[in-house]
Every structure is written in C-alpha cells, then in structure tokens.
C-alpha cells in the first residue's frame, strides 16, 4: 500500500476541521511568550555546600 503522505495529512486535517465545526470547537492561535533576563551566582570560596545553604 503506497500512501502519499501529503494527501494523508491533508485529508486528516480536513476531517478534523469538519468534526470540530460540527461540535462547535474553536481553537485560538497559540500564545507566544518571550522570557528574558539574567541569572548570577556568587560562590564563596572555602565553604561547603551545606554551609552555603545555611546562609
């Protein structure tokens, strides 16, 4: 069985859209969010991780 992937994908999307329309389901566009910033870490020399955690 030789199936054209583009045709299969198109048919699937068409059927999903038709079914969503039948049951009144609407999907909005995906939200886009952009995060920005920075993180800095100061490490004190000579302390163990437990000692640093206590501070």
Buried (B, 14 or more C-beta within 10 A) or exposed (E): EEEEEEEEEEEEEEEEEEEEEEEEEEEEEEEEEEEEEEEEEEEEEEEEEEEEEEE
